[in-house]
Amino acid sequence: MKDSMKIIYRRDLAEIRKIFSGLSAFERETFTEDSYREIIENMIMKEDALSAAEMKEIVDLIYARTRSRLGVLMYLVNDSSVNEIMVNGTDNVFIETGGGISRVKSDFDSTDELEEIIRNIAASCRREINEMNPILDARLENGSRVNAVYRNVAYGGPVLTIRKFSDERITIERMVQEGTLTEECRDMLKALVESGYNILISGGTSSGKTTFLNALTDFIPSDERVIVIEDSRELMLGNIDDLVQMECHTANSQGNGEVTMDMLIRTSLRMRPDRIIVGEVRGREVAMMLQAMNTGHDGSITTGHGNSAAGMLRRLEAMYLMSEEIPLEAVRAQILEGIDICIHLSRMRGGERKVTEVSELTGYKDGEYVLNKLFRLDKNMRLIRENNSLMNREKLERRGSQREL
């Protein structure tokens, strides 16, 4: 924005704020989006020195700053082509679209403005963020996941990351069409989910773990009672009538009100679940999750960050030991008894997500977990079926299935 525009913009922004600050909350609520915008446009149109494009830019900025809790980020959040917004201080704003990550113009006037947006987001989610509580994990009303860090922790200014989720629910059928997995792999996973195999989905950041988990739940029989536990609610189960969804809460500024994932998993065991779905295990809750998988809740599913299926199993060991002081052999026994199937996803160089491995966990030998590989990604980036058959057929047979997998 050139200097002459900045002068006009700041002057009119101050005038608009003065006008609306004199109104009651009820009077402000009576303005529709169009009527609010019309008042701004009428003021800006008096500026003869501006072109039509410059007028629109100023109107958009003033509207966003005075009307939306998201401030100047409103248009990026509302842009359906933007998947993720990454703000590294006031001068470094990046977005991820289907074409990758790119830098965009920053319209923040100050660090205070960015932190005000972060506080507004926190307040809308009934959370708090300040210098004493400088980290925010939450979600917006539209389901977008938000993480923010205050400037007293983040060198270079506040950091804000918004990961958006499409309103359109992505199904396994669509994933097959887009090449995430094959029809043969889909059919196997359908049989495994229906039969109650416990499944661990692993992958790196933005590899599509949550989306894949969400799609897999379509295979859960509709007459089962399902308990869903997440850090921030993202999953949208469409076919389950008897459904309970719970999410964690951070403590307030007085240190009260914290609800952790392991607390929710523990209480879910008293709700007579058929299956427990945990959005992502990150720490001490893995102990409760594995205990749930080992106490008759067949068909439970969870996700976790890992570089491979074997690497994810190692991470489970470490997370379990962080929560309880028990022998490593006992932890491994819990993992072996609790998890049946490991699915690993990766994000390819071009941005597409793919299932790269489906394996059956069958044992532990010579310091390594034994994985019976059922599907793997070949050197041509195609998901192929291995010549191995499913070894543990007990759950399939219990459900009356005679299928060869």
VOGU-3710 file (C-alpha; in Angstrom, 3 decimals, decimal comma):
1> mkdsmkiiyr> 0,000/0,000/0,000  1,483/3,321/-1,032  1,918/6,135/1,475  -1,016/8,249/0,222  -3,337/5,234/0,600  -2,033/4,545/4,093  -2,907/8,072/5,199  -6,475/7,755/3,886  -6,862/4,223/5,226  -5,709/5,057/8,765
11> rdlaeirkif> -7,816/8,198/8,919  -10,993/6,435/7,758  -10,313/3,398/9,945  -10,147/5,678/12,992  -13,373/7,426/11,904  -15,261/4,151/11,416  -14,094/2,888/14,808  -15,257/6,146/16,382  -18,693/5,839/14,766  -19,290/2,273/15,863
21> sglsaferet> -17,765/2,612/19,322  -20,567/5,042/20,122  -23,222/2,406/19,403  -24,596/-0,094/21,873  -23,909/-3,808/21,414  -27,543/-4,271/20,345  -27,261/-1,509/17,733  -24,056/-3,033/16,331  -25,730/-6,421/16,059  -28,538/-4,969/13,938
31> ftedsyreii> -26,125/-4,217/11,108  -26,015/-6,853/8,405  -22,780/-7,572/6,571  -24,038/-5,591/3,573  -25,226/-2,572/5,559  -21,985/-2,453/7,562  -19,945/-2,625/4,404  -22,089/0,044/2,738  -21,273/2,563/5,487  -17,552/1,969/4,933
41> enmimkedal> -17,907/2,205/1,155  -19,823/5,497/1,368  -17,044/7,021/3,422  -14,241/5,763/1,158  -16,000/6,848/-2,050  -15,523/10,462/-1,003  -11,801/10,018/-1,547  -11,270/11,303/-5,106  -7,587/10,385/-5,139  -8,272/6,646/-5,053
51> saaemkeivd> -8,850/4,259/-7,931  -11,636/1,649/-7,764  -9,122/-1,077/-6,902  -7,567/1,016/-4,142  -11,003/1,800/-2,707  -11,862/-1,907/-2,597  -8,574/-2,750/-0,871  -9,174/-0,149/1,831  -12,830/-1,159/2,291  -11,815/-4,823/2,666
61> liyartrsrl> -9,151/-3,992/5,265  -11,394/-1,724/7,315  -14,257/-4,207/7,207  -12,020/-7,077/8,336  -10,402/-5,068/11,130  -13,625/-3,719/12,569  -16,089/-6,529/11,919  -14,293/-9,872/12,233  -12,469/-11,369/15,205  -10,026/-12,755/12,640
71> gvlmylvnds> -9,083/-9,257/11,523  -7,041/-9,101/8,331  -6,834/-12,897/8,254  -10,573/-13,154/7,616  -10,227/-13,328/3,841  -7,567/-16,035/3,979  -9,695/-18,095/6,362  -12,710/-17,706/4,070  -10,723/-18,550/0,923  -11,589/-22,166/0,064
81> svneimvngt> -8,364/-22,587/-1,915  -6,231/-21,999/1,212  -5,568/-25,113/3,310  -3,258/-23,656/5,942  -2,263/-20,193/7,171  1,091/-19,718/8,897  1,886/-16,364/10,541  5,456/-15,989/11,818  5,326/-12,551/13,385  3,742/-9,582/11,652
91> dnvfietggg> 5,958/-9,536/8,561  6,005/-13,185/7,533  2,701/-14,713/6,426  2,585/-17,942/4,422  -0,277/-20,004/3,026  -0,544/-23,539/1,727  -2,781/-24,233/-1,256  -2,958/-27,132/-3,681  0,069/-25,638/-5,403  2,268/-25,704/-2,314
101> isrvksdfds> 3,418/-23,056/0,172  3,755/-19,402/-0,812  4,347/-16,109/0,937  1,581/-13,501/0,938  1,437/-9,813/1,738  1,226/-8,992/5,417  -1,403/-6,423/6,415  -0,732/-6,360/10,150  -0,158/-2,872/11,535  1,578/-4,094/14,681
111> tdeleeiirn> 2,406/-6,996/16,947  -0,390/-5,831/19,252  -2,899/-6,272/16,425  -1,758/-9,847/15,774  -1,959/-10,718/19,464  -5,426/-9,172/19,645  -6,540/-11,513/16,853  -5,046/-14,443/18,758  -6,860/-13,403/21,948  -10,132/-13,029/20,009
121> iaascrrein> -9,751/-16,524/18,615  -9,015/-17,895/22,091  -12,056/-16,140/23,570  -14,325/-17,506/20,820  -13,164/-21,028/21,776  -13,569/-20,362/25,520  -9,808/-20,534/25,967  -7,247/-18,112/27,348  -3,869/-17,001/26,048  -1,594/-14,471/27,709
131> emnpildarl> 2,009/-14,146/28,886  1,365/-16,505/31,789  -0,394/-19,003/29,510  1,356/-18,353/26,182  0,302/-21,380/24,083  -3,111/-21,941/22,497  -4,458/-25,139/20,921  -8,064/-24,783/19,814  -10,435/-24,929/16,865  -12,682/-22,410/15,164
141> engsrvnavy> -16,420/-22,861/14,711  -15,822/-24,093/11,162  -13,594/-26,888/12,466  -10,254/-25,280/11,589  -7,440/-26,198/13,974  -5,612/-23,270/15,593  -2,241/-23,132/17,310  -0,784/-19,881/18,629  2,279/-18,873/20,641  2,710/-15,500/22,311
151> rnvayggpvl> 5,682/-13,218/21,631  7,219/-13,796/25,042  7,887/-17,367/23,900  8,287/-17,035/20,127  11,378/-15,150/18,990  10,451/-12,705/16,227  6,866/-12,127/17,312  3,660/-14,099/17,861  3,143/-17,260/15,830  -0,296/-18,290/14,581
161> tirkfsderi> -1,093/-21,405/12,544  -4,577/-22,157/11,223  -5,158/-25,516/9,546  -8,446/-25,530/7,701  -10,675/-28,504/7,072  -13,029/-28,808/4,163  -16,764/-28,733/4,821  -16,953/-31,627/2,370  -16,398/-34,966/4,063  -13,748/-36,950/2,193
171> tiermvqegt> -14,681/-40,620/1,837  -12,578/-43,700/1,166  -14,194/-43,905/-2,273  -12,887/-40,458/-3,123  -9,450/-41,413/-1,801  -9,455/-44,428/-4,123  -10,315/-42,163/-7,058  -7,524/-39,746/-6,121  -4,944/-42,515/-5,735  -4,496/-42,441/-1,951
181> lteecrdmlk> -5,101/-46,191/-1,869  -6,321/-48,944/-4,188  -9,678/-50,697/-4,341  -8,038/-53,908/-3,131  -6,588/-52,114/-0,098  -9,941/-50,437/0,580  -11,718/-53,806/0,571  -9,233/-55,280/3,026  -9,478/-52,311/5,394  -13,279/-52,475/5,220
191> alvesgynil> -13,209/-56,108/6,335  -10,699/-55,373/9,102  -12,681/-52,427/10,504  -15,984/-54,299/10,346  -14,423/-57,285/12,125  -13,049/-55,194/14,990  -9,292/-55,147/14,417  -7,519/-52,460/16,444  -5,828/-50,046/14,049  -2,955/-47,580/14,464
201> isggtssgkt> -2,618/-44,934/11,724  0,760/-43,207/11,522  2,269/-40,493/9,369  4,092/-37,207/9,372  2,637/-33,719/9,727  -0,116/-33,006/7,182  0,003/-36,546/5,802  -3,785/-36,936/6,105  -4,024/-39,120/9,223  -7,162/-37,490/10,631
211> tflnaltdfi> -8,896/-37,414/7,251  -8,085/-41,082/6,720  -9,298/-42,026/10,199  -12,513/-40,120/9,571  -13,075/-42,022/6,320  -12,347/-45,408/7,923  -15,129/-44,879/10,455  -17,662/-45,285/7,633  -16,945/-49,016/7,866  -17,944/-49,249/11,552
221> psdervivie> -21,296/-51,072/11,863  -24,004/-48,515/12,551  -25,449/-50,423/15,531  -22,311/-50,074/17,676  -21,695/-47,563/20,456  -18,677/-45,416/19,612  -16,823/-43,009/21,900  -14,648/-40,407/20,135  -11,939/-38,532/22,052  -9,938/-35,690/20,535
231> dsrelmlgni> -7,684/-32,876/21,588  -9,835/-30,554/19,457  -12,919/-31,919/17,726  -12,321/-32,611/14,041  -13,864/-35,978/13,231  -17,270/-36,139/11,564  -18,757/-39,606/11,910  -21,773/-39,784/9,669  -23,199/-43,294/10,087  -23,172/-43,903/13,867
241> ddlvqmecht> -26,356/-43,266/15,847  -25,003/-44,166/19,300  -22,120/-41,694/19,275  -20,379/-39,739/22,046  -17,761/-37,122/21,118  -15,541/-35,473/23,749  -12,621/-33,056/23,537  -9,888/-31,944/25,899  -9,749/-28,587/27,672  -6,764/-26,640/28,886
251> ansqgngevt> -6,647/-25,130/32,357  -7,700/-21,515/32,842  -5,381/-18,798/34,104  -5,970/-20,013/37,686  -4,871/-23,521/36,722  -8,375/-24,991/36,988  -10,585/-26,890/34,574  -8,004/-28,949/32,695  -9,428/-32,050/31,031  -6,719/-34,255/29,537
261> mdmlirtslr> -6,980/-37,025/26,978  -6,056/-39,753/29,422  -8,821/-38,501/31,743  -11,336/-38,766/28,894  -10,148/-42,230/27,858  -10,436/-43,384/31,470  -13,987/-42,077/31,826  -14,970/-43,460/28,407  -14,369/-46,982/29,739  -17,346/-46,432/32,059
271> mrpdriivge> -19,645/-45,488/29,157  -20,037/-49,038/27,801  -18,252/-48,376/24,505  -18,025/-50,939/21,727  -15,188/-48,948/20,186  -13,034/-46,045/21,277  -11,652/-43,662/18,665  -8,779/-41,418/19,787  -7,950/-38,645/17,323  -4,237/-38,652/18,085
281> vrgrevamml> -2,019/-40,012/20,838  0,849/-37,695/21,749  1,908/-38,552/25,280  0,838/-40,210/28,492  -2,660/-41,019/27,163  -1,143/-43,860/25,117  -1,118/-46,006/28,272  -4,878/-45,637/28,756  -5,489/-46,133/25,033  -3,589/-49,429/24,981
291> qamntghdgs> -5,357/-50,570/28,129  -8,671/-49,848/26,421  -7,595/-51,870/23,389  -6,648/-54,735/25,710  -9,901/-54,802/27,683  -12,405/-55,915/25,074  -12,901/-52,747/23,040  -12,168/-54,339/19,691  -12,148/-52,102/16,655  -10,599/-49,117/18,375
301> ittghgnsaa> -8,621/-46,762/16,133  -6,084/-44,040/16,819  -3,421/-42,002/15,012  0,065/-40,801/15,849  3,068/-38,971/14,404  5,717/-41,316/13,045  8,099/-41,748/10,123  7,093/-45,360/9,541  4,886/-48,032/11,048  7,849/-49,507/12,946
311> gmlrrleamy> 8,951/-46,031/14,041  5,456/-45,282/15,351  5,512/-48,435/17,470  8,813/-47,289/18,982  7,257/-43,923/19,753  4,390/-45,670/21,539  6,944/-47,342/23,791  8,521/-43,994/24,649  5,174/-42,297/25,280  4,009/-45,171/27,474
321> lmseeiplea> 7,191/-45,034/29,576  6,676/-41,281/30,045  3,397/-42,010/31,808  4,177/-45,074/33,886  7,275/-46,673/35,389  6,875/-50,254/34,271  9,268/-52,704/32,603  9,789/-52,194/28,872  8,846/-55,823/28,247  5,440/-55,158/29,800
331> vraqilegid> 4,950/-52,117/27,539  5,797/-54,177/24,469  3,364/-56,861/25,587  0,605/-54,230/25,841  1,418/-52,956/22,340  1,487/-56,469/20,873  -1,801/-57,411/22,529  -3,524/-54,130/21,783  -2,639/-53,262/18,175  -3,492/-55,500/15,252
341> icihlsrmrg> -2,981/-53,389/12,127  -0,619/-50,511/11,316  -1,366/-48,129/8,440  1,223/-45,555/7,396  0,512/-42,483/5,254  2,928/-40,075/3,610  2,669/-36,764/1,867  4,395/-36,911/-1,506  6,576/-34,205/-3,017  3,698/-32,924/-5,161
351> gerkvtevse> 1,388/-32,583/-2,161  -0,737/-35,706/-2,670  -1,274/-38,075/0,252  -0,790/-41,825/-0,103  -1,075/-44,964/1,972  2,479/-46,308/1,862  2,145/-49,359/4,097  -0,457/-51,623/5,642  1,007/-54,204/8,020  -0,158/-56,694/10,609
361> ltgykdgeyv> 1,684/-56,582/13,941  2,539/-60,192/14,743  5,322/-60,204/17,325  8,648/-58,969/18,624  11,964/-60,594/17,742  15,642/-59,659/17,978  14,914/-56,140/19,171  12,381/-55,349/16,434  8,607/-55,493/16,023  7,613/-58,134/13,499
371> lnklfrldkn> 5,358/-56,645/10,830  3,577/-58,855/8,316  3,395/-56,481/5,348  0,108/-56,668/3,464  0,504/-53,613/1,209  3,477/-51,398/0,406  4,390/-48,569/-1,953  6,733/-49,733/-4,716  9,489/-47,713/-6,425  6,955/-46,453/-8,989
381> mrlirennsl> 4,832/-44,973/-6,181  2,117/-47,603/-6,627  0,461/-49,325/-3,675  0,852/-53,051/-4,287  -0,345/-56,153/-2,442  2,355/-58,319/-0,915  2,156/-62,103/-1,159  1,520/-62,357/2,588  -1,860/-63,356/4,004  -3,367/-62,076/7,237
391> mnreklerrg> -2,033/-64,331/10,000  -4,432/-63,480/12,846  -7,882/-64,423/11,541  -9,596/-64,797/14,912  -11,584/-61,564/14,773  -12,633/-62,195/11,174  -13,874/-65,667/12,044  -15,605/-64,400/15,182  -17,682/-62,137/12,938  -18,461/-65,039/10,659
401> sqrel> -16,227/-63,968/7,800  -14,522/-66,618/5,682  -12,740/-64,108/3,450  -9,136/-64,650/2,494  -7,143/-61,515/3,300
//
